[in-house]
Amino acid sequence: MKTWGDYIKVRRLDLKLTKRQLSLKFNVDDVTIYLWEKNRVKPSLAQIPKIIEFLGRDPFEKQTENLGEKIREYRRIHGLSQEKLAEQLGIDPTTLAGWEHDQHRPTRKLFGKVKATFAF
């Protein structure tokens, strides 16, 4: 299995759910479920937390020590855009983008805030 659609389909079938039943759970059209499962459309970032909960795990979770990757992973798991996470952290989105691309690191004060937010 390589895609969200692959994992969604297997889990849906394991639970003996119809596409319609699953679409109601995700508050999407049943055609959307079909498109995900056929890998024609990827789930939106906002849907990822619900999908992870449905699957019972994150099949794409990466183990990394790299700060930029950890930030991107956190955003993905929580369905957050750079703008939303930057707002939560009280920083400019371009600052967050720089951290994600390892162009620079947070100050000691901001790193404490990042560490508390990401629990690492």
C-alpha positions as CSV (number, residue, x, y, z in Angstrom):
1,M,0.0,0.0,0.0
2,K,1.4,3.3,-1.0
3,T,-1.4,6.0,-0.8
4,W,-4.0,7.3,1.5
5,G,-6.6,5.8,-0.8
6,D,-5.1,2.4,-0.4
7,Y,-5.2,2.5,3.4
8,I,-8.7,4.0,3.4
9,K,-10.1,1.3,1.2
10,V,-8.6,-1.6,3.2
11,R,-9.8,-0.2,6.5
12,R,-13.3,0.5,5.1
13,L,-13.6,-3.0,3.8
14,D,-12.2,-4.4,7.1
15,L,-15.0,-2.6,8.9
16,K,-17.5,-3.6,6.3
17,L,-18.5,0.0,5.6
18,T,-20.0,1.2,2.4
19,K,-18.5,4.3,0.6
20,R,-21.7,6.1,1.6
21,Q,-21.3,5.3,5.3
22,L,-17.7,6.4,5.2
23,S,-18.6,9.6,3.3
24,L,-21.0,10.5,6.1
25,K,-18.2,10.0,8.7
26,F,-15.9,12.4,6.8
27,N,-18.7,14.8,5.8
28,V,-17.8,14.4,2.1
29,D,-19.7,13.1,-0.9
30,D,-19.5,9.3,-1.5
31,V,-17.8,10.1,-4.9
32,T,-15.0,11.7,-2.9
33,I,-14.4,8.3,-1.2
34,Y,-14.4,6.6,-4.6
35,L,-11.9,9.1,-5.9
36,W,-9.6,8.7,-2.9
37,E,-9.7,4.9,-3.1
38,K,-9.0,5.0,-6.9
39,N,-6.1,7.4,-6.2
40,R,-7.5,10.0,-8.5
41,V,-7.7,12.6,-5.8
42,K,-5.7,13.0,-2.6
43,P,-7.5,13.9,0.6
44,S,-7.2,17.5,1.6
45,L,-4.9,18.6,4.4
46,A,-7.9,19.3,6.6
47,Q,-9.1,15.7,6.2
48,I,-5.8,14.0,7.2
49,P,-6.5,14.2,11.0
50,K,-9.9,12.5,10.6
51,I,-8.3,9.8,8.3
52,I,-5.6,9.1,10.8
53,E,-8.2,8.7,13.5
54,F,-10.2,6.4,11.2
55,L,-7.2,4.3,10.3
56,G,-6.1,4.1,14.0
57,R,-2.6,5.2,13.1
58,D,-0.6,7.4,10.6
59,P,0.7,5.0,7.9
60,F,3.1,7.7,6.7
61,E,4.6,8.7,10.0
62,K,8.3,9.4,9.7
63,Q,10.9,9.0,12.5
64,T,13.2,12.0,12.1
65,E,15.5,14.2,14.1
66,N,15.3,17.0,11.5
67,L,13.4,20.0,12.9
68,G,12.0,21.0,9.5
69,E,10.7,17.6,8.8
70,K,9.2,17.4,12.3
71,I,7.3,20.7,11.8
72,R,6.0,19.5,8.4
73,E,4.9,16.2,9.9
74,Y,3.1,18.0,12.8
75,R,1.3,20.3,10.3
76,R,0.3,17.3,8.2
77,I,-1.0,15.2,11.1
78,H,-3.0,18.1,12.4
79,G,-4.2,19.4,9.1
80,L,-2.6,22.8,9.5
81,S,-1.4,25.2,6.8
82,Q,1.8,27.1,7.4
83,E,-0.2,30.2,8.0
84,K,-2.4,28.5,10.7
85,L,0.5,27.0,12.6
86,A,2.5,30.3,12.4
87,E,-0.5,32.0,13.8
88,Q,-0.7,29.5,16.7
89,L,3.0,30.0,17.4
90,G,2.7,33.8,17.1
91,I,5.2,34.0,14.3
92,D,5.3,35.1,10.7
93,P,4.5,32.3,8.1
94,T,7.8,33.1,6.3
95,T,9.7,32.4,9.5
96,L,8.0,29.0,9.8
97,A,8.7,28.3,6.2
98,G,12.4,29.0,6.8
99,W,12.4,26.6,9.7
100,E,10.7,23.9,7.6
101,H,13.3,24.3,4.9
102,D,16.2,24.3,7.4
103,Q,17.2,27.8,6.3
104,H,17.4,28.9,9.9
105,R,16.5,27.8,13.3
106,P,14.2,29.3,16.0
107,T,15.7,31.4,18.7
108,R,16.1,29.7,22.1
109,K,12.8,31.4,23.3
110,L,10.9,30.3,20.2
111,F,12.4,26.8,20.3
112,G,10.9,26.4,23.7
113,K,7.5,27.3,22.4
114,V,8.0,25.0,19.4
115,K,9.1,22.1,21.6
116,A,6.1,22.5,23.9
117,T,3.7,22.7,20.9
118,F,5.2,19.6,19.2
119,A,5.9,17.7,22.4
120,F,9.4,16.6,21.4
